[in-house]
Amino acid sequence: MPKRPDDYMEDRRDRILDAVELCCREKGWNQTTLRDVAAVAGLSKGGLYVHFATKTQLLEEILRRNVERIESLGKPTDPEAFIAYLQQNVLHVAGPEGREGAIAQGELQLDGVRNPDLRPLVEAVARKAVSVLEGVVRKFRPGLEPEEVTDRALAILFLLEGLRNYVGMSGNASVEQLQRVLARQVRAILHGRP
C-alpha cells in the first residue's frame, strides 16, 4: 500500500483526538472505548490502531494537545487582550457542552496522574502552564521579582482551574457573571497584590 501524505495522517490524528474529546464529554474518559472513538471518528478499529493502539496513547496525545492550547495563552499583546482571550474560553467552558467537557478534562488529568507512565507528562503540562503564565506576567508587569512573577502566574492558573472545576461541579453562574469575575480577578492579579 502506498504511503499516505503526512498532512493526511496529521488530519486523521486530529479527527481522532476530536472524537476522543467528544466521547469523553458524552460518556466520560473511563467509559469511552477505542470502539467508540473509532466510530465517532468515522474509522474502523484497525484504522484507529494505525495511529493509537491503546487508550493510554490517546491520553498521552490529548495531554500534548493541551500543551499547544496552553501555549496560545501567551499570544495576546496587552493585558486587556489577554483577559478577552480568557473570556472567550469561558464561553467554551461554560457553554452547552462545557460542563461535560470540564468533567472529562478532570478525568483525563486524574487518569494521567494515576498512570505512572503518564504522570511525568501531566507534570510537564502543569509546568508548561506555569511557564507560559509567568511569561504573560513578565510581559505585562516587567520588573517584578521572579518569586512575585511565579506567584501571580500560579494565581491565574488556580483561578482558571477553579473556574473549570466550578463549572464541572455546578455551573450555576451565568457566562456573563463568570466572564466578569474572571476579568476582575485577572486584573487584580496582574495589577494588584494577589
Backbone as JSON Lines, residues from 0, in Angstrom:
{"i":0,"aa":"M","n":[0.84,-1.17,0.0],"ca":[0.0,0.0,0.0],"c":[0.89,1.25,0.0]}
{"i":1,"aa":"P","n":[0.56,2.26,-0.82],"ca":[1.38,3.47,-0.86],"c":[1.28,4.24,0.45]}
{"i":2,"aa":"K","n":[2.36,4.95,0.76],"ca":[2.42,5.74,1.99],"c":[1.51,6.97,1.84]}
{"i":3,"aa":"R","n":[0.76,7.24,2.89],"ca":[-0.12,8.42,2.9],"c":[0.7,9.68,3.17]}
{"i":4,"aa":"P","n":[0.28,10.81,2.61],"ca":[1.0,12.06,2.87],"c":[0.91,12.43,4.36]}
{"i":5,"aa":"D","n":[1.93,13.12,4.85],"ca":[1.98,13.49,6.26],"c":[0.78,14.32,6.69]}
{"i":6,"aa":"D","n":[0.35,15.28,5.84],"ca":[-0.78,16.13,6.24],"c":[-2.08,15.32,6.34]}
{"i":7,"aa":"Y","n":[-2.23,14.29,5.51],"ca":[-3.39,13.41,5.6],"c":[-3.39,12.69,6.94]}
{"i":8,"aa":"M","n":[-2.22,12.16,7.32],"ca":[-2.11,11.42,8.57],"c":[-2.33,12.36,9.76]}
{"i":9,"aa":"E","n":[-1.81,13.57,9.67],"ca":[-1.98,14.54,10.76],"c":[-3.45,14.94,10.9]}
{"i":10,"aa":"D","n":[-4.13,15.16,9.78],"ca":[-5.56,15.5,9.81],"c":[-6.36,14.36,10.44]}
{"i":11,"aa":"R","n":[-6.01,13.15,10.09],"ca":[-6.71,12.0,10.64],"c":[-6.48,11.9,12.15]}
{"i":12,"aa":"R","n":[-5.25,12.14,12.59],"ca":[-4.95,12.11,14.03],"c":[-5.77,13.19,14.75]}
{"i":13,"aa":"D","n":[-5.85,14.38,14.16],"ca":[-6.66,15.44,14.77],"c":[-8.13,15.04,14.86]}
{"i":14,"aa":"R","n":[-8.63,14.4,13.82],"ca":[-10.02,13.93,13.81],"c":[-10.23,12.91,14.92]}
{"i":15,"aa":"I","n":[-9.26,12.04,15.13],"ca":[-9.35,11.05,16.2],"c":[-9.35,11.74,17.56]}
{"i":16,"aa":"L","n":[-8.47,12.71,17.75],"ca":[-8.4,13.41,19.04],"c":[-9.67,14.22,19.3]}
{"i":17,"aa":"D","n":[-10.24,14.81,18.25],"ca":[-11.53,15.49,18.4],"c":[-12.6,14.49,18.83]}
{"i":18,"aa":"A","n":[-12.55,13.3,18.25],"ca":[-13.51,12.24,18.6],"c":[-13.34,11.81,20.06]}
{"i":19,"aa":"V","n":[-12.1,11.72,20.52],"ca":[-11.85,11.37,21.92],"c":[-12.49,12.42,22.82]}
{"i":20,"aa":"E","n":[-12.27,13.69,22.52],"ca":[-12.83,14.75,23.36],"c":[-14.35,14.71,23.35]}
{"i":21,"aa":"L","n":[-14.95,14.46,22.19],"ca":[-16.41,14.36,22.11],"c":[-16.92,13.17,22.93]}
{"i":22,"aa":"C","n":[-16.28,12.01,22.76],"ca":[-16.68,10.82,23.52],"c":[-16.55,11.06,25.02]}
{"i":23,"aa":"C","n":[-15.48,11.72,25.42],"ca":[-15.27,12.0,26.84],"c":[-16.34,12.93,27.39]}
{"i":24,"aa":"R","n":[-16.76,13.9,26.6],"ca":[-17.83,14.8,27.05],"c":[-19.13,14.03,27.21]}
{"i":25,"aa":"E","n":[-19.37,13.09,26.31],"ca":[-20.64,12.36,26.33],"c":[-20.66,11.22,27.35]}
{"i":26,"aa":"K","n":[-19.54,10.49,27.47],"ca":[-19.53,9.28,28.29],"c":[-18.55,9.31,29.45]}
{"i":27,"aa":"G","n":[-17.61,10.25,29.41],"ca":[-16.53,10.24,30.39],"c":[-15.38,9.4,29.88]}
{"i":28,"aa":"W","n":[-14.2,9.72,30.35],"ca":[-12.99,9.02,29.9],"c":[-13.04,7.54,30.22]}
{"i":29,"aa":"N","n":[-13.44,7.21,31.43],"ca":[-13.4,5.81,31.85],"c":[-14.39,4.94,31.09]}
{"i":30,"aa":"Q","n":[-15.49,5.5,30.62],"ca":[-16.49,4.73,29.88],"c":[-16.25,4.74,28.37]}
{"i":31,"aa":"T","n":[-15.35,5.58,27.91],"ca":[-15.06,5.67,26.48],"c":[-14.17,4.5,26.07]}
{"i":32,"aa":"T","n":[-14.54,3.85,24.99],"ca":[-13.74,2.74,24.46],"c":[-13.09,3.14,23.13]}
{"i":33,"aa":"L","n":[-12.11,2.37,22.73],"ca":[-11.5,2.61,21.42],"c":[-12.53,2.44,20.31]}
{"i":34,"aa":"R","n":[-13.45,1.52,20.49],"ca":[-14.52,1.31,19.51],"c":[-15.36,2.6,19.38]}
{"i":35,"aa":"D","n":[-15.69,3.23,20.53],"ca":[-16.45,4.49,20.5],"c":[-15.7,5.56,19.71]}
{"i":36,"aa":"V","n":[-14.41,5.69,20.0],"ca":[-13.59,6.71,19.35],"c":[-13.54,6.46,17.84]}
{"i":37,"aa":"A","n":[-13.32,5.21,17.47],"ca":[-13.25,4.87,16.04],"c":[-14.57,5.22,15.34]}
{"i":38,"aa":"A","n":[-15.69,4.88,15.98],"ca":[-17.0,5.14,15.37],"c":[-17.22,6.65,15.18]}
{"i":39,"aa":"V","n":[-16.93,7.44,16.21],"ca":[-17.14,8.89,16.12],"c":[-16.19,9.51,15.1]}
{"i":40,"aa":"A","n":[-14.98,8.98,15.0],"ca":[-14.01,9.5,14.03],"c":[-14.29,9.0,12.61]}
{"i":41,"aa":"G","n":[-15.23,8.06,12.46],"ca":[-15.55,7.54,11.14],"c":[-14.51,6.57,10.61]}
{"i":42,"aa":"L","n":[-13.88,5.83,11.54],"ca":[-12.83,4.88,11.17],"c":[-13.19,3.49,11.66]}
{"i":43,"aa":"S","n":[-12.53,2.52,11.07],"ca":[-12.61,1.17,11.64],"c":[-11.67,1.13,12.83]}
{"i":44,"aa":"K","n":[-11.82,0.1,13.67],"ca":[-10.87,-0.03,14.78],"c":[-9.46,-0.18,14.25]}
{"i":45,"aa":"G","n":[-9.31,-0.91,13.14],"ca":[-7.99,-1.06,12.53],"c":[-7.41,0.27,12.08]}
{"i":46,"aa":"G","n":[-8.28,1.14,11.52],"ca":[-7.84,2.47,11.12],"c":[-7.39,3.3,12.31]}
{"i":47,"aa":"L","n":[-8.07,3.12,13.44],"ca":[-7.68,3.81,14.66],"c":[-6.34,3.3,15.16]}
{"i":48,"aa":"Y","n":[-6.16,1.98,15.12],"ca":[-4.93,1.37,15.62],"c":[-3.68,1.79,14.84]}
{"i":49,"aa":"V","n":[-3.86,2.22,13.6],"ca":[-2.72,2.73,12.83],"c":[-2.11,3.92,13.57]}
{"i":50,"aa":"H","n":[-2.95,4.68,14.24],"ca":[-2.5,5.89,14.93],"c":[-2.31,5.69,16.43]}
{"i":51,"aa":"F","n":[-3.24,4.98,17.05],"ca":[-3.22,4.79,18.5],"c":[-3.66,3.36,18.82]}
{"i":52,"aa":"A","n":[-2.78,2.61,19.44],"ca":[-3.1,1.22,19.75],"c":[-3.78,1.06,21.11]}
{"i":53,"aa":"T","n":[-3.66,2.08,21.97],"ca":[-4.22,1.96,23.31],"c":[-4.85,3.28,23.75]}
{"i":54,"aa":"K","n":[-5.7,3.21,24.77],"ca":[-6.26,4.43,25.35],"c":[-5.16,5.27,25.98]}
{"i":55,"aa":"T","n":[-4.15,4.63,26.51],"ca":[-3.04,5.37,27.11],"c":[-2.37,6.25,26.07]}
{"i":56,"aa":"Q","n":[-2.18,5.73,24.87],"ca":[-1.58,6.55,23.8],"c":[-2.49,7.73,23.45]}
{"i":57,"aa":"L","n":[-3.8,7.5,23.46],"ca":[-4.73,8.6,23.2],"c":[-4.62,9.67,24.29]}
{"i":58,"aa":"L","n":[-4.57,9.22,25.54],"ca":[-4.46,10.17,26.64],"c":[-3.17,10.97,26.54]}
{"i":59,"aa":"E","n":[-2.1,10.29,26.2],"ca":[-0.81,10.97,26.05],"c":[-0.9,12.07,24.98]}
{"i":60,"aa":"E","n":[-1.56,11.76,23.88],"ca":[-1.67,12.75,22.81],"c":[-2.62,13.89,23.18]}
{"i":61,"aa":"I","n":[-3.67,13.6,23.93],"ca":[-4.57,14.66,24.41],"c":[-3.79,15.61,25.32]}
{"i":62,"aa":"L","n":[-2.94,15.05,26.18],"ca":[-2.13,15.89,27.06],"c":[-1.19,16.77,26.25]}
{"i":63,"aa":"R","n":[-0.6,16.21,25.19],"ca":[0.28,17.01,24.33],"c":[-0.51,18.13,23.63]}
{"i":64,"aa":"R","n":[-1.72,17.81,23.22],"ca":[-2.57,18.81,22.58],"c":[-2.88,19.94,23.57]}
{"i":65,"aa":"N","n":[-3.06,19.58,24.84],"ca":[-3.32,20.6,25.86],"c":[-2.15,21.57,25.99]}
{"i":66,"aa":"V","n":[-0.94,21.07,25.79],"ca":[0.25,21.95,25.83],"c":[0.13,23.01,24.73]}
{"i":67,"aa":"E","n":[-0.29,22.6,23.54],"ca":[-0.45,23.55,22.45],"c":[-1.48,24.62,22.8]}
{"i":68,"aa":"R","n":[-2.56,24.2,23.46],"ca":[-3.59,25.16,23.86],"c":[-3.05,26.11,24.92]}
{"i":69,"aa":"I","n":[-2.28,25.58,25.83],"ca":[-1.69,26.41,26.89],"c":[-0.77,27.46,26.28]}
{"i":70,"aa":"E","n":[0.02,27.05,25.29],"ca":[0.96,27.98,24.66],"c":[0.24,29.17,24.04]}
{"i":71,"aa":"S","n":[-0.99,28.98,23.59],"ca":[-1.73,30.08,22.98],"c":[-2.07,31.17,23.99]}
{"i":72,"aa":"L","n":[-2.01,30.87,25.3],"ca":[-2.27,31.89,26.32],"c":[-1.26,33.03,26.25]}
{"i":73,"aa":"G","n":[-0.05,32.74,25.76],"ca":[1.0,33.75,25.72],"c":[0.94,34.68,24.53]}
{"i":74,"aa":"K","n":[0.0,34.5,23.63],"ca":[-0.05,35.28,22.4],"c":[-0.58,36.7,22.54]}
{"i":75,"aa":"P","n":[-1.6,36.96,23.39],"ca":[-2.1,38.34,23.48],"c":[-0.98,39.32,23.85]}
{"i":76,"aa":"T","n":[-1.09,40.54,23.31],"ca":[0.0,41.51,23.44],"c":[-0.22,42.55,24.54]}
{"i":77,"aa":"D","n":[-1.42,42.59,25.13],"ca":[-1.63,43.52,26.25],"c":[-2.6,42.86,27.23]}
{"i":78,"aa":"P","n":[-2.66,43.36,28.46],"ca":[-3.49,42.71,29.48],"c":[-4.96,42.57,29.1]}
{"i":79,"aa":"E","n":[-5.53,43.58,28.47],"ca":[-6.95,43.5,28.12],"c":[-7.19,42.47,27.02]}
{"i":80,"aa":"A","n":[-6.26,42.33,26.09],"ca":[-6.38,41.29,25.06],"c":[-6.27,39.89,25.71]}
{"i":81,"aa":"F","n":[-5.4,39.76,26.7],"ca":[-5.26,38.51,27.44],"c":[-6.56,38.18,28.16]}
{"i":82,"aa":"I","n":[-7.14,39.16,28.82],"ca":[-8.4,38.95,29.54],"c":[-9.51,38.6,28.55]}
{"i":83,"aa":"A","n":[-9.56,39.28,27.41],"ca":[-10.58,38.98,26.39],"c":[-10.41,37.55,25.88]}
{"i":84,"aa":"Y","n":[-9.17,37.13,25.72],"ca":[-8.91,35.74,25.28],"c":[-9.43,34.76,26.32]}
{"i":85,"aa":"L","n":[-9.16,35.02,27.59],"ca":[-9.66,34.14,28.65],"c":[-11.19,34.15,28.7]}
{"i":86,"aa":"Q","n":[-11.78,35.32,28.49],"ca":[-13.24,35.4,28.49],"c":[-13.85,34.59,27.35]}
{"i":87,"aa":"Q","n":[-13.2,34.57,26.2],"ca":[-13.68,33.73,25.1],"c":[-13.65,32.26,25.49]}
{"i":88,"aa":"N","n":[-12.62,31.88,26.23],"ca":[-12.55,30.49,26.69],"c":[-13.65,30.16,27.69]}
{"i":89,"aa":"V","n":[-14.11,31.16,28.44],"ca":[-15.23,30.95,29.35],"c":[-16.46,30.55,28.56]}
{"i":90,"aa":"L","n":[-16.65,31.16,27.39],"ca":[-17.78,30.78,26.53],"c":[-17.74,29.29,26.22]}
{"i":91,"aa":"H","n":[-16.53,28.79,25.95],"ca":[-16.38,27.37,25.64],"c":[-16.62,26.51,26.88]}
{"i":92,"aa":"V","n":[-16.0,26.89,28.0],"ca":[-16.11,26.09,29.22],"c":[-17.51,26.11,29.79]}
{"i":93,"aa":"A","n":[-18.14,27.27,29.77],"ca":[-19.46,27.4,30.39],"c":[-20.6,27.25,29.38]}
{"i":94,"aa":"G","n":[-20.26,26.94,28.14],"ca":[-21.28,26.77,27.11],"c":[-22.03,25.46,27.27]}
{"i":95,"aa":"P","n":[-22.86,25.13,26.29],"ca":[-23.73,23.96,26.4],"c":[-22.99,22.64,26.7]}
{"i":96,"aa":"E","n":[-21.81,22.47,26.11],"ca":[-21.07,21.23,26.34],"c":[-19.96,21.41,27.36]}
{"i":97,"aa":"G","n":[-19.91,22.6,27.95],"ca":[-18.81,22.93,28.85],"c":[-18.73,22.07,30.09]}
{"i":98,"aa":"R","n":[-19.88,21.82,30.72],"ca":[-19.86,21.04,31.96],"c":[-19.3,19.65,31.72]}
{"i":99,"aa":"E","n":[-19.78,19.0,30.67],"ca":[-19.27,17.67,30.34],"c":[-17.79,17.73,29.97]}
{"i":100,"aa":"G","n":[-17.41,18.8,29.27],"ca":[-16.01,18.98,28.9],"c":[-15.13,19.2,30.12]}
{"i":101,"aa":"A","n":[-15.63,19.97,31.09],"ca":[-14.87,20.22,32.32],"c":[-14.69,18.92,33.1]}
{"i":102,"aa":"I","n":[-15.74,18.14,33.18],"ca":[-15.66,16.85,33.89],"c":[-14.7,15.93,33.16]}
{"i":103,"aa":"A","n":[-14.81,15.87,31.83],"ca":[-13.94,14.99,31.04],"c":[-12.48,15.4,31.19]}
{"i":104,"aa":"Q","n":[-12.21,16.71,31.18],"ca":[-10.83,17.18,31.33],"c":[-10.27,16.78,32.7]}
{"i":105,"aa":"G","n":[-11.1,16.89,33.72],"ca":[-10.68,16.45,35.05],"c":[-10.37,14.97,35.1]}
{"i":106,"aa":"E","n":[-11.23,14.16,34.46],"ca":[-10.99,12.72,34.4],"c":[-9.69,12.4,33.67]}
{"i":107,"aa":"L","n":[-9.47,13.08,32.57],"ca":[-8.24,12.85,31.8],"c":[-7.0,13.17,32.65]}
{"i":108,"aa":"Q","n":[-7.06,14.28,33.36],"ca":[-5.92,14.64,34.21],"c":[-5.72,13.61,35.32]}
{"i":109,"aa":"L","n":[-6.81,13.19,35.95],"ca":[-6.69,12.2,37.03],"c":[-6.12,10.88,36.51]}
{"i":110,"aa":"D","n":[-6.62,10.42,35.37],"ca":[-6.07,9.18,34.82],"c":[-4.6,9.33,34.47]}
{"i":111,"aa":"G","n":[-4.24,10.5,33.97],"ca":[-2.83,10.75,33.66],"c":[-1.96,10.72,34.89]}
{"i":112,"aa":"V","n":[-2.46,11.28,36.0],"ca":[-1.7,11.29,37.25],"c":[-1.61,9.88,37.84]}
{"i":113,"aa":"R","n":[-2.66,9.11,37.69],"ca":[-2.68,7.75,38.25],"c":[-1.78,6.79,37.48]}
{"i":114,"aa":"N","n":[-1.55,7.08,36.21],"ca":[-0.74,6.2,35.38],"c":[0.73,6.6,35.52]}
{"i":115,"aa":"P","n":[1.55,5.72,36.12],"ca":[2.95,6.11,36.35],"c":[3.72,6.43,35.07]}
{"i":116,"aa":"D","n":[3.29,5.86,33.95],"ca":[3.97,6.16,32.68],"c":[3.61,7.56,32.18]}
{"i":117,"aa":"L","n":[2.4,8.03,32.51],"ca":[1.95,9.33,32.02],"c":[2.13,10.45,33.03]}
{"i":118,"aa":"R","n":[2.35,10.12,34.29],"ca":[2.49,11.15,35.32],"c":[3.53,12.2,34.96]}
{"i":119,"aa":"P","n":[4.7,11.81,34.42],"ca":[5.68,12.85,34.05],"c":[5.14,13.82,32.98]}
{"i":120,"aa":"L","n":[4.32,13.3,32.07],"ca":[3.75,14.17,31.04],"c":[2.73,15.13,31.66]}
{"i":121,"aa":"V","n":[1.89,14.65,32.58],"ca":[0.92,15.51,33.25],"c":[1.66,16.6,34.02]}
{"i":122,"aa":"E","n":[2.72,16.22,34.7],"ca":[3.52,17.2,35.44],"c":[4.17,18.2,34.5]}
{"i":123,"aa":"A","n":[4.61,17.73,33.33],"ca":[5.21,18.64,32.34],"c":[4.17,19.63,31.81]}
{"i":124,"aa":"V","n":[2.93,19.17,31.62],"ca":[1.85,20.07,31.18],"c":[1.63,21.15,32.23]}
{"i":125,"aa":"A","n":[1.61,20.76,33.5],"ca":[1.41,21.74,34.58],"c":[2.56,22.74,34.62]}
{"i":126,"aa":"R","n":[3.79,22.23,34.47],"ca":[4.95,23.14,34.46],"c":[4.88,24.09,33.27]}
{"i":127,"aa":"K","n":[4.44,23.58,32.12],"ca":[4.32,24.41,30.93],"c":[3.29,25.51,31.15]}
{"i":128,"aa":"A","n":[2.18,25.17,31.79],"ca":[1.15,26.17,32.07],"c":[1.72,27.28,32.94]}
{"i":129,"aa":"V","n":[2.45,26.92,33.98],"ca":[3.04,27.93,34.86],"c":[4.05,28.76,34.07]}
{"i":130,"aa":"S","n":[4.87,28.12,33.27],"ca":[5.89,28.83,32.5],"c":[5.26,29.84,31.53]}
{"i":131,"aa":"V","n":[4.22,29.42,30.82],"ca":[3.54,30.33,29.88],"c":[2.94,31.5,30.63]}
{"i":132,"aa":"L","n":[2.29,31.23,31.76],"ca":[1.67,32.3,32.54],"c":[2.71,33.22,33.17]}
{"i":133,"aa":"E","n":[3.87,32.66,33.53],"ca":[4.97,33.52,34.0],"c":[5.38,34.48,32.88]}
{"i":134,"aa":"G","n":[5.44,33.98,31.66],"ca":[5.77,34.84,30.52],"c":[4.75,35.94,30.33]}
{"i":135,"aa":"V","n":[3.47,35.61,30.52],"ca":[2.4,36.61,30.43],"c":[2.6,37.69,31.5]}
{"i":136,"aa":"V","n":[2.83,37.25,32.73],"ca":[3.02,38.21,33.83],"c":[4.23,39.1,33.57]}
{"i":137,"aa":"R","n":[5.34,38.5,33.15],"ca":[6.55,39.29,32.86],"c":[6.3,40.3,31.74]}
{"i":138,"aa":"K","n":[5.53,39.87,30.73],"ca":[5.24,40.76,29.6],"c":[4.43,41.98,30.05]}
{"i":139,"aa":"F","n":[3.45,41.75,30.92],"ca":[2.56,42.83,31.32],"c":[3.0,43.55,32.59]}
{"i":140,"aa":"R","n":[3.91,42.94,33.34],"ca":[4.42,43.56,34.57],"c":[5.93,43.4,34.64]}
{"i":141,"aa":"P","n":[6.66,44.01,33.72],"ca":[8.11,43.88,33.77],"c":[8.65,44.48,35.07]}
{"i":142,"aa":"G","n":[9.73,43.92,35.54],"ca":[10.37,44.45,36.73],"c":[9.97,43.76,38.03]}
{"i":143,"aa":"L","n":[8.98,42.86,37.98],"ca":[8.62,42.12,39.19],"c":[9.73,41.13,39.54]}
{"i":144,"aa":"E","n":[9.88,40.87,40.8],"ca":[10.82,39.85,41.26],"c":[10.34,38.48,40.76]}
{"i":145,"aa":"P","n":[11.29,37.57,40.48],"ca":[10.91,36.24,39.96],"c":[9.87,35.51,40.83]}
{"i":146,"aa":"E","n":[10.01,35.61,42.13],"ca":[9.05,34.94,43.01],"c":[7.65,35.53,42.85]}
{"i":147,"aa":"E","n":[7.57,36.84,42.7],"ca":[6.28,37.51,42.51],"c":[5.67,37.13,41.16]}
{"i":148,"aa":"V","n":[6.51,36.99,40.14],"ca":[6.03,36.56,38.82],"c":[5.4,35.17,38.94]}
{"i":149,"aa":"T","n":[6.1,34.26,39.6],"ca":[5.59,32.89,39.75],"c":[4.31,32.89,40.58]}
{"i":150,"aa":"D","n":[4.27,33.67,41.66],"ca":[3.07,33.73,42.49],"c":[1.86,34.18,41.67]}
{"i":151,"aa":"R","n":[2.05,35.2,40.86],"ca":[0.93,35.71,40.05],"c":[0.53,34.72,38.96]}
{"i":152,"aa":"A","n":[1.51,34.05,38.37],"ca":[1.21,33.02,37.36],"c":[0.4,31.89,38.01]}
{"i":153,"aa":"L","n":[0.8,31.46,39.18],"ca":[0.07,30.41,39.88],"c":[-1.34,30.87,40.25]}
{"i":154,"aa":"A","n":[-1.48,32.12,40.65],"ca":[-2.81,32.64,40.99],"c":[-3.74,32.59,39.77]}
{"i":155,"aa":"I","n":[-3.23,32.96,38.6],"ca":[-4.04,32.89,37.38],"c":[-4.39,31.44,37.07]}
{"i":156,"aa":"L","n":[-3.43,30.55,37.18],"ca":[-3.69,29.13,36.91],"c":[-4.73,28.58,37.88]}
{"i":157,"aa":"F","n":[-4.61,28.91,39.16],"ca":[-5.59,28.43,40.14],"c":[-6.98,28.98,39.82]}
{"i":158,"aa":"L","n":[-7.04,30.23,39.38],"ca":[-8.31,30.83,39.01],"c":[-8.94,30.07,37.83]}
{"i":159,"aa":"L","n":[-8.14,29.78,36.81],"ca":[-8.66,29.07,35.64],"c":[-9.08,27.64,35.98]}
{"i":160,"aa":"E","n":[-8.26,26.95,36.77],"ca":[-8.61,25.58,37.18],"c":[-9.85,25.58,38.06]}
{"i":161,"aa":"G","n":[-9.93,26.57,38.95],"ca":[-11.1,26.67,39.82],"c":[-12.37,26.93,39.03]}
{"i":162,"aa":"L","n":[-12.26,27.78,38.01],"ca":[-13.4,28.05,37.14],"c":[-13.87,26.77,36.46]}
{"i":163,"aa":"R","n":[-12.91,26.02,35.91],"ca":[-13.27,24.77,35.24],"c":[-13.93,23.8,36.22]}
{"i":164,"aa":"N","n":[-13.37,23.68,37.41],"ca":[-13.94,22.77,38.4],"c":[-15.32,23.23,38.85]}
{"i":165,"aa":"Y","n":[-15.5,24.52,39.02],"ca":[-16.81,25.05,39.41],"c":[-17.86,24.7,38.36]}
{"i":166,"aa":"V","n":[-17.51,24.93,37.1],"ca":[-18.45,24.62,36.01],"c":[-18.77,23.12,36.01]}
{"i":167,"aa":"G","n":[-17.74,22.29,36.22],"ca":[-17.96,20.85,36.25],"c":[-18.84,20.4,37.39]}
{"i":168,"aa":"M","n":[-18.72,21.06,38.54],"ca":[-19.49,20.64,39.7],"c":[-20.9,21.2,39.73]}
{"i":169,"aa":"S","n":[-21.07,22.47,39.37],"ca":[-22.41,23.04,39.49],"c":[-22.8,23.91,38.32]}
{"i":170,"aa":"G","n":[-21.94,24.83,37.96],"ca":[-22.22,25.68,36.81],"c":[-23.45,26.55,36.97]}
{"i":171,"aa":"N","n":[-23.74,27.02,38.18],"ca":[-24.94,27.83,38.41],"c":[-24.81,29.27,37.97]}
{"i":172,"aa":"A","n":[-23.61,29.77,37.79],"ca":[-23.42,31.17,37.39],"c":[-23.6,31.32,35.88]}
{"i":173,"aa":"S","n":[-24.02,32.51,35.47],"ca":[-24.16,32.77,34.04],"c":[-22.79,32.96,33.41]}
{"i":174,"aa":"V","n":[-22.73,32.82,32.1],"ca":[-21.49,33.05,31.37],"c":[-21.01,34.48,31.6]}
{"i":175,"aa":"E","n":[-21.94,35.42,31.56],"ca":[-21.58,36.83,31.75],"c":[-20.97,37.05,33.14]}
{"i":176,"aa":"Q","n":[-21.56,36.42,34.15],"ca":[-21.03,36.57,35.51],"c":[-19.64,35.97,35.62]}
{"i":177,"aa":"L","n":[-19.45,34.77,35.03],"ca":[-18.14,34.14,35.06],"c":[-17.1,35.0,34.35]}
{"i":178,"aa":"Q","n":[-17.47,35.57,33.2],"ca":[-16.55,36.43,32.47],"c":[-16.2,37.68,33.27]}
{"i":179,"aa":"R","n":[-17.19,38.26,33.93],"ca":[-16.96,39.47,34.72],"c":[-16.04,39.19,35.9]}
{"i":180,"aa":"V","n":[-16.3,38.09,36.61],"ca":[-15.46,37.74,37.76],"c":[-14.05,37.4,37.31]}
{"i":181,"aa":"L","n":[-13.94,36.65,36.22],"ca":[-12.62,36.29,35.69],"c":[-11.82,37.55,35.35]}
{"i":182,"aa":"A","n":[-12.45,38.49,34.64],"ca":[-11.76,39.72,34.25],"c":[-11.31,40.5,35.49]}
{"i":183,"aa":"R","n":[-12.2,40.63,36.46],"ca":[-11.87,41.38,37.68],"c":[-10.7,40.73,38.42]}
{"i":184,"aa":"Q","n":[-10.73,39.43,38.54],"ca":[-9.68,38.73,39.28],"c":[-8.34,38.74,38.55]}
{"i":185,"aa":"V","n":[-8.36,38.57,37.23],"ca":[-7.1,38.6,36.47],"c":[-6.49,40.0,36.53]}
{"i":186,"aa":"R","n":[-7.34,41.04,36.43],"ca":[-6.81,42.4,36.57],"c":[-6.17,42.59,37.94]}
{"i":187,"aa":"A","n":[-6.82,42.09,38.98],"ca":[-6.28,42.22,40.34],"c":[-4.95,41.48,40.46]}
{"i":188,"aa":"I","n":[-4.88,40.31,39.87],"ca":[-3.65,39.52,39.93],"c":[-2.52,40.22,39.17]}
{"i":189,"aa":"L","n":[-2.84,40.72,37.98],"ca":[-1.81,41.36,37.17],"c":[-1.37,42.71,37.71]}
{"i":190,"aa":"H","n":[-2.33,43.47,38.23],"ca":[-2.01,44.86,38.59],"c":[-1.97,45.12,40.09]}
{"i":191,"aa":"G","n":[-2.62,44.26,40.85],"ca":[-2.7,44.49,42.29],"c":[-1.75,43.58,43.05]}
{"i":192,"aa":"R","n":[-2.14,43.29,44.26],"ca":[-1.36,42.41,45.11],"c":[-2.21,41.18,45.39]}
{"i":193,"aa":"P","n":[-1.95,40.09,44.65],"ca":[-2.79,38.89,44.86],"c":[-2.63,38.31,46.24]}
